[in-house]
Amino acid sequence: MLSRIKKNDSVVVLSGKDKGKQGLVISVDQKDGVALVKDVSVVAHHVKARKAGEKSRTVKEERPIMLCKIMPICPSCKKPCRVQVRFHEGSEKARMCGRCKESF
């Protein structure tokens, strides 16, 4: 099965507290249906000091977003698009923009 969203794709968030934000996909987990997007869904995680001399700190990290809440951005027309599948010779599949019909 061809994935709609892959690593290093540029995506836009469709719903939630980060609606409208754009970012690059860091990783995708197809089994759980989630993706990590850079600088989107960032939460503060407090880390307690465990050793002598170590300081407590606040770490900001991305939380996973469900795949149904993000949409890829076409590199050629620069708009959010639905992904279609195009078959090339040799039964190879390629992703295609639903608007401008360019493959990416």
N, C-alpha and C positions, 0 to 999 in steps of 0.2 A: 504494500500500500504506500502510495506517495504522500509524504507529509505536507500539510498545508503551510506550516511554519517550521523553519529550520534555524540552526545556529547562525549568527551574524546577519540575520534578516533585520531590516528596519520595520518596526511595528508601531501602531497607535493603539491606545487603550480606549475601548468602547464604553465601558461602564465602571462605576465604583468611584472611590475617592480620588483616583488619579485619572479620571476621564479626560481625554484630549491630549495627554502627555505622550511623547514619542521617545523611543529608545531602541537600542540594539539588543537582540536576544543573546543572552549569555549561554543558556543551556535549555534543552527541551526534554521533558519526561513524558513520552507518549503513553506509558502505562497508567500513570496517574492523571494525565491530561493537564499538566501544568508547565509553565515556562518561567525562567528567570529573565527579567528585562532590566538592563542597566539604568540606574537612576530613576526607577519607577517602583512604587510600593516599598519605599525605604522606611524601616523602623529602627528605633534605637534599642539596642540590647545592652543591658548593664552587666558588666563583668566584675565580679568581686575579686579582690586580691587574695591569692592563695599561698604565696610564699612571703617570707620576710624580705622587705625592701621593694616588693612589687606594689604598684598602685592600682586602685580600682579605677575603672574607666568605662566610658560609654562607647560602644561600637555601633556604627550605622551599617545595616546590611539590607539587601533586597530580599523580599519574601516572594514566593512563587505566585503567579497569576494564572488563573484557569485559561486554557487555550480558547474557549468560547468568548472570552472578554477582550481578546486582542485581534487585530487585523493587520496583515502585512501591507507595506507601502511599496508600490511598484517603483523600481529604480528609473524607469524611463518617463512615466507621466507624473511621478511624484505625488500620487493620490492613493488613498486606501483602496484596496481592490479585493474582489473575491478571486480565489485561485482556481483555475481550470487546469485540466491535464491534457497535454498534447503528446501524441505518439509519434516518435521519429522512426526512421528505418532501423530495423534490427530490434524491434519491440522495446525501444528505450522510451521511458516516460520523461517528460519535462513539464515544469510548472509554467503557467501562462497567465498573464493579467487578463481579467475579465473585461476591462475597459478598452485598453489599447491593443490587446492581443499580442503583446510582446512577451517573449519567454524570459524568465529570470531564474 
